[in-house]
Amino acid sequence: SPGATAFSYLVLAHTLRGDAAAAERAARTWRARQPRSPHAARSLAFVLMGEGQDDAARALADEAATRALADDAGRPLLTPTATAELYIGIGRFREADALLAPLVDVGTPAARRTA
């Protein structure tokens, strides 16, 4: 959605400026407006990881990864790569590997890069 894209860029801009507090505020606002969005939870999880708030980040990343697996119609909400990044960030390497391993032998190198 356009709102999600705007929030994503806002969080990124604050992060790149080095303003962790503003990035966290933007990510929390996004999460409050779209509480079921795995994208909002993922964004806040990464901000919290960067701030060393590992327990909170782990809980959000786990929630985002679980929600990312499928929407009500069974469609994935995040790519396998994005979900694997969450798992890696919280130390769940086996789950990340399970998502990424099938991508290794599928399609062209260009397709694998964007998976």
N, CA and C atoms as a LAMMPS dump frame, in Angstrom:
ITEM: TIMESTEP
0
ITEM: NUMBER OF ATOMS
345
ITEM: BOX BOUNDS ff ff ff
-5.0000000000000000e+02 5.0000000000000000e+02
-5.0000000000000000e+02 5.0000000000000000e+02
-5.0000000000000000e+02 5.0000000000000000e+02
ITEM: ATOMS id mol type element x y z
1 1 1 N 0.836 -1.188 0
2 1 2 C 0 0 0
3 1 3 C 0.88 1.25 0
4 2 1 N 0.357 2.363 -0.503
5 2 2 C 1.154 3.598 -0.52
6 2 3 C 1.6 4.025 0.871
7 3 1 N 0.717 3.852 1.873
8 3 2 C 1.103 4.224 3.234
9 3 3 C 2.255 3.398 3.761
10 4 1 N 2.242 2.113 3.444
11 4 2 C 3.328 1.243 3.888
12 4 3 C 4.641 1.637 3.223
13 5 1 N 4.582 1.972 1.94
14 5 2 C 5.791 2.387 1.227
15 5 3 C 6.35 3.666 1.836
16 6 1 N 5.459 4.619 2.124
17 6 2 C 5.908 5.878 2.725
18 6 3 C 6.557 5.639 4.082
19 7 1 N 5.926 4.819 4.92
20 7 2 C 6.508 4.527 6.226
21 7 3 C 7.835 3.798 6.088
22 8 1 N 7.914 2.89 5.147
23 8 2 C 9.155 2.151 4.931
24 8 3 C 10.301 3.109 4.62
25 9 1 N 10.045 4.046 3.717
26 9 2 C 11.083 5.018 3.364
27 9 3 C 11.381 5.98 4.505
28 10 1 N 10.374 6.324 5.279
29 10 2 C 10.585 7.215 6.422
30 10 3 C 11.487 6.545 7.457
31 11 1 N 11.205 5.29 7.771
32 11 2 C 12.048 4.553 8.719
33 11 3 C 13.467 4.455 8.175
34 12 1 N 13.599 4.124 6.906
35 12 2 C 14.923 4.018 6.287
36 12 3 C 15.667 5.347 6.336
37 13 1 N 14.982 6.441 6.005
38 13 2 C 15.639 7.758 6.008
39 13 3 C 16.167 8.103 7.398
40 14 1 N 15.355 7.885 8.42
41 14 2 C 15.805 8.181 9.788
42 14 3 C 16.976 7.274 10.173
43 15 1 N 16.9 6.018 9.768
44 15 2 C 17.981 5.072 10.076
45 15 3 C 19.276 5.518 9.411
46 16 1 N 19.206 5.886 8.14
47 16 2 C 20.408 6.303 7.413
48 16 3 C 20.983 7.606 7.95
49 17 1 N 20.114 8.459 8.507
50 17 2 C 20.589 9.697 9.143
51 17 3 C 21.232 9.435 10.491
52 18 1 N 21.019 8.223 11.014
53 18 2 C 21.563 7.896 12.327
54 18 3 C 20.657 8.31 13.464
55 19 1 N 19.398 8.604 13.17
56 19 2 C 18.456 9.024 14.197
57 19 3 C 17.581 7.836 14.589
58 20 1 N 18.117 7 15.469
59 20 2 C 17.427 5.777 15.877
60 20 3 C 16.1 6.073 16.559
61 21 1 N 16.039 7.137 17.346
62 21 2 C 14.791 7.464 18.046
63 21 3 C 13.694 7.816 17.048
64 22 1 N 14.024 8.594 16.036
65 22 2 C 13.024 8.957 15.016
66 22 3 C 12.626 7.733 14.189
67 23 1 N 13.588 6.867 13.887
68 23 2 C 13.273 5.638 13.146
69 23 3 C 12.328 4.766 13.96
70 24 1 N 12.587 4.659 15.258
71 24 2 C 11.717 3.852 16.108
72 24 3 C 10.317 4.461 16.197
73 25 1 N 10.23 5.795 16.339
74 25 2 C 8.913 6.448 16.386
75 25 3 C 8.134 6.197 15.097
76 26 1 N 8.799 6.331 13.956
77 26 2 C 8.126 6.112 12.673
78 26 3 C 7.669 4.661 12.549
79 27 1 N 8.531 3.727 12.95
80 27 2 C 8.182 2.306 12.858
81 27 3 C 7.036 1.966 13.811
82 28 1 N 7.05 2.556 15.001
83 28 2 C 5.958 2.305 15.953
84 28 3 C 4.641 2.918 15.46
85 29 1 N 4.71 4.086 14.832
86 29 2 C 3.503 4.7 14.266
87 29 3 C 2.934 3.829 13.159
88 30 1 N 3.81 3.339 12.289
89 30 2 C 3.393 2.448 11.207
90 30 3 C 2.73 1.203 11.783
91 31 1 N 3.361 0.633 12.787
92 31 2 C 2.833 -0.584 13.423
93 31 3 C 1.476 -0.319 14.06
94 32 1 N 1.319 0.842 14.686
95 32 2 C 0.036 1.185 15.312
96 32 3 C -1.065 1.349 14.263
97 33 1 N -0.707 1.892 13.116
98 33 2 C -1.708 2.1 12.057
99 33 3 C -2.024 0.823 11.282
100 34 1 N -1.058 -0.083 11.221
101 34 2 C -1.255 -1.345 10.497
102 34 3 C -0.772 -2.505 11.374
103 35 1 N -1.501 -2.786 12.464
104 35 2 C -1.019 -3.758 13.451
105 35 3 C -0.871 -5.186 12.924
106 36 1 N -1.568 -5.544 11.848
107 36 2 C -1.453 -6.913 11.312
108 36 3 C -0.407 -7.018 10.204
109 37 1 N 0.23 -5.922 9.87
110 37 2 C 1.199 -5.921 8.778
111 37 3 C 2.528 -6.554 9.204
112 38 1 N 2.956 -7.621 8.518
113 38 2 C 4.27 -8.174 8.835
114 38 3 C 5.384 -7.212 8.424
115 39 1 N 5.099 -6.348 7.448
116 39 2 C 6.102 -5.373 7.009
117 39 3 C 6.382 -4.354 8.114
118 40 1 N 5.319 -3.879 8.766
119 40 2 C 5.492 -2.93 9.864
120 40 3 C 6.219 -3.587 11.038
121 41 1 N 5.836 -4.812 11.366
122 41 2 C 6.5 -5.525 12.464
123 41 3 C 7.966 -5.782 12.123
124 42 1 N 8.235 -6.149 10.862
125 42 2 C 9.612 -6.41 10.422
126 42 3 C 10.454 -5.139 10.538
127 43 1 N 9.894 -4.022 10.095
128 43 2 C 10.616 -2.754 10.159
129 43 3 C 10.956 -2.391 11.604
130 44 1 N 9.977 -2.476 12.48
131 44 2 C 10.23 -2.162 13.887
132 44 3 C 11.222 -3.152 14.49
133 45 1 N 11.132 -4.409 14.128
134 45 2 C 12.076 -5.404 14.648
135 45 3 C 13.514 -5.036 14.276
136 46 1 N 13.722 -4.639 13.015
137 46 2 C 15.08 -4.278 12.602
138 46 3 C 15.577 -3.018 13.304
139 47 1 N 14.698 -2.049 13.526
140 47 2 C 15.09 -0.849 14.264
141 47 3 C 15.504 -1.229 15.684
142 48 1 N 14.687 -2.07 16.323
143 48 2 C 14.995 -2.482 17.698
144 48 3 C 16.272 -3.308 17.765
145 49 1 N 16.514 -4.154 16.756
146 49 2 C 17.776 -4.912 16.714
147 49 3 C 18.955 -3.95 16.7
148 50 1 N 18.845 -2.903 15.888
149 50 2 C 19.916 -1.916 15.792
150 50 3 C 20.146 -1.157 17.077
151 51 1 N 19.115 -1.062 17.902
152 51 2 C 19.22 -0.367 19.188
153 51 3 C 19.619 -1.307 20.316
154 52 1 N 19.789 -2.594 20.007
155 52 2 C 20.188 -3.55 21.024
156 52 3 C 19.042 -4.039 21.891
157 53 1 N 17.809 -3.778 21.486
158 53 2 C 16.639 -4.248 22.236
159 53 3 C 16.269 -5.638 21.723
160 54 1 N 17.148 -6.579 22.015
161 54 2 C 17.058 -7.896 21.398
162 54 3 C 15.792 -8.674 21.741
163 55 1 N 15.344 -8.634 22.987
164 55 2 C 14.145 -9.405 23.353
165 55 3 C 12.909 -8.891 22.621
166 56 1 N 12.732 -7.575 22.6
167 56 2 C 11.581 -6.991 21.901
168 56 3 C 11.688 -7.253 20.403
169 57 1 N 12.894 -7.115 19.864
170 57 2 C 13.101 -7.36 18.435
171 57 3 C 12.806 -8.812 18.085
172 58 1 N 13.255 -9.717 18.926
173 58 2 C 13.03 -11.146 18.691
174 58 3 C 11.526 -11.464 18.667
175 59 1 N 10.79 -10.908 19.603
176 59 2 C 9.342 -11.156 19.662
177 59 3 C 8.647 -10.616 18.414
178 60 1 N 9.005 -9.411 17.994
179 60 2 C 8.398 -8.829 16.794
180 60 3 C 8.797 -9.59 15.535
181 61 1 N 10.056 -9.958 15.442
182 61 2 C 10.524 -10.694 14.266
183 61 3 C 9.83 -12.041 14.168
184 62 1 N 9.656 -12.691 15.3
185 62 2 C 8.961 -13.978 15.304
186 62 3 C 7.516 -13.799 14.853
187 63 1 N 6.864 -12.767 15.36
188 63 2 C 5.48 -12.476 14.96
189 63 3 C 5.406 -12.159 13.467
190 64 1 N 6.312 -11.328 12.987
191 64 2 C 6.311 -10.946 11.57
192 64 3 C 6.557 -12.156 10.68
193 65 1 N 7.497 -12.99 11.08
194 65 2 C 7.804 -14.18 10.28
195 65 3 C 6.619 -15.131 10.238
196 66 1 N 5.934 -15.266 11.365
197 66 2 C 4.756 -16.129 11.415
198 66 3 C 3.639 -15.57 10.54
199 67 1 N 3.393 -14.271 10.643
200 67 2 C 2.359 -13.635 9.818
201 67 3 C 2.74 -13.627 8.351
202 68 1 N 4.032 -13.559 8.069
203 68 2 C 4.491 -13.467 6.687
204 68 3 C 4.266 -14.758 5.92
205 69 1 N 4.074 -15.846 6.64
206 69 2 C 3.937 -17.126 5.963
207 69 3 C 2.723 -17.157 5.05
208 70 1 N 1.619 -16.53 5.451
209 70 2 C 0.439 -16.518 4.579
210 70 3 C -0.617 -15.564 5.103
211 71 1 N -1.343 -14.978 4.163
212 71 2 C -2.498 -14.173 4.54
213 71 3 C -3.718 -15.09 4.644
214 72 1 N -4.876 -14.512 4.797
215 72 2 C -6.087 -15.328 4.957
216 72 3 C -6.369 -16.208 3.745
217 73 1 N -5.859 -15.794 2.577
218 73 2 C -6.061 -16.584 1.354
219 73 3 C -4.919 -17.561 1.096
220 74 1 N -3.947 -17.619 2.024
221 74 2 C -2.841 -18.555 1.875
222 74 3 C -1.67 -18.036 1.058
223 75 1 N -1.681 -16.741 0.709
224 75 2 C -0.572 -16.153 -0.06
225 75 3 C 0.499 -15.633 0.892
226 76 1 N 1.783 -15.852 0.571
227 76 2 C 2.844 -15.312 1.427
228 76 3 C 2.826 -13.786 1.418
229 77 1 N 3.085 -13.179 2.556
230 77 2 C 3.083 -11.726 2.668
231 77 3 C 4.471 -11.12 2.527
232 78 1 N 5.495 -11.896 2.809
233 78 2 C 6.872 -11.466 2.595
234 78 3 C 7.546 -12.513 1.718
235 79 1 N 8.575 -12.106 1.007
236 79 2 C 9.317 -13.088 0.221
237 79 3 C 10.043 -14.033 1.171
238 80 1 N 10.403 -15.225 0.699
239 80 2 C 11.195 -16.122 1.551
240 80 3 C 12.485 -15.46 2.04
241 81 1 N 13.096 -14.65 1.189
242 81 2 C 14.339 -13.978 1.574
243 81 3 C 14.093 -13.001 2.72
244 82 1 N 13.033 -12.209 2.639
245 82 2 C 12.722 -11.245 3.702
246 82 3 C 12.403 -11.955 5.011
247 83 1 N 11.668 -13.045 4.92
248 83 2 C 11.358 -13.814 6.127
249 83 3 C 12.629 -14.436 6.693
250 84 1 N 13.497 -14.942 5.826
251 84 2 C 14.763 -15.518 6.282
252 84 3 C 15.623 -14.471 6.976
253 85 1 N 15.613 -13.242 6.488
254 85 2 C 16.369 -12.168 7.149
255 85 3 C 15.905 -11.989 8.59
256 86 1 N 14.601 -12.058 8.796
257 86 2 C 14.081 -11.962 10.165
258 86 3 C 14.61 -13.099 11.022
259 87 1 N 14.525 -14.318 10.494
260 87 2 C 15.018 -15.468 11.248
261 87 3 C 16.505 -15.334 11.558
262 88 1 N 17.287 -14.893 10.602
263 88 2 C 18.726 -14.723 10.835
264 88 3 C 18.957 -13.685 11.921
265 89 1 N 18.199 -12.586 11.873
266 89 2 C 18.353 -11.517 12.86
267 89 3 C 18.09 -11.96 14.281
268 90 1 N 17.263 -12.98 14.442
269 90 2 C 16.945 -13.438 15.801
270 90 3 C 17.6 -14.784 16.119
271 91 1 N 18.516 -15.205 15.243
272 91 2 C 19.289 -16.41 15.521
273 91 3 C 18.593 -17.717 15.217
274 92 1 N 17.542 -17.682 14.413
275 92 2 C 16.831 -18.921 14.05
276 92 3 C 17.322 -19.369 12.672
277 93 1 N 18.555 -19.843 12.655
278 93 2 C 19.248 -20.141 11.403
279 93 3 C 18.665 -21.347 10.665
280 94 1 N 18.196 -22.33 11.386
281 94 2 C 17.61 -23.497 10.713
282 94 3 C 16.38 -23.11 9.902
283 95 1 N 15.526 -22.263 10.499
284 95 2 C 14.336 -21.822 9.771
285 95 3 C 14.721 -20.998 8.549
286 96 1 N 15.728 -20.136 8.702
287 96 2 C 16.195 -19.339 7.567
288 96 3 C 16.729 -20.242 6.466
289 97 1 N 17.523 -21.216 6.848
290 97 2 C 18.086 -22.144 5.869
291 97 3 C 16.987 -22.916 5.139
292 98 1 N 15.969 -23.321 5.88
293 98 2 C 14.866 -24.07 5.262
294 98 3 C 14.134 -23.224 4.225
295 99 1 N 14.037 -21.922 4.462
296 99 2 C 13.386 -21.043 3.485
297 99 3 C 14.276 -20.771 2.274
298 100 1 N 15.58 -20.67 2.508
299 100 2 C 16.494 -20.283 1.428
300 100 3 C 16.986 -21.459 0.593
301 101 1 N 17.102 -22.631 1.19
302 101 2 C 17.652 -23.787 0.47
303 101 3 C 16.915 -24.088 -0.829
304 102 1 N 15.589 -24.057 -0.865
305 102 2 C 14.905 -24.359 -2.13
306 102 3 C 15.186 -23.34 -3.237
307 103 1 N 15.634 -22.138 -2.866
308 103 2 C 15.888 -21.101 -3.863
309 103 3 C 17.225 -21.29 -4.576
310 104 1 N 18.092 -22.069 -3.996
311 104 2 C 19.44 -22.228 -4.538
312 104 3 C 19.431 -22.85 -5.925
313 105 1 N 18.606 -23.837 -6.144
314 105 2 C 18.612 -24.57 -7.41
315 105 3 C 17.46 -24.203 -8.325
316 106 1 N 16.762 -23.115 -8.042
317 106 2 C 15.58 -22.782 -8.825
318 106 3 C 15.848 -21.555 -9.695
319 107 1 N 15.463 -21.639 -10.94
320 107 2 C 15.488 -20.462 -11.807
321 107 3 C 16.877 -19.97 -12.155
322 108 1 N 16.895 -18.779 -12.667
323 108 2 C 18.131 -18.134 -13.108
324 108 3 C 18.792 -17.422 -11.934
325 109 1 N 20.069 -17.089 -12.064
326 109 2 C 20.711 -16.309 -10.989
327 109 3 C 19.973 -14.996 -10.705
328 110 1 N 19.473 -14.343 -11.75
329 110 2 C 18.739 -13.087 -11.538
330 110 3 C 17.476 -13.331 -10.719
331 111 1 N 16.785 -14.42 -10.982
332 111 2 C 15.568 -14.744 -10.223
333 111 3 C 15.912 -15.059 -8.779
334 112 1 N 17.018 -15.727 -8.557
335 112 2 C 17.402 -16.061 -7.183
336 112 3 C 17.773 -14.817 -6.401
337 113 1 N 18.398 -13.828 -7.044
338 113 2 C 18.77 -12.593 -6.358
339 113 3 C 17.551 -11.817 -5.876
340 114 1 N 16.448 -11.914 -6.584
341 114 2 C 15.273 -11.143 -6.211
342 114 3 C 14.232 -11.943 -5.469
343 115 1 N 14.555 -13.177 -5.121
344 115 2 C 13.572 -14.043 -4.447
345 115 3 C 13.222 -13.495 -3.085
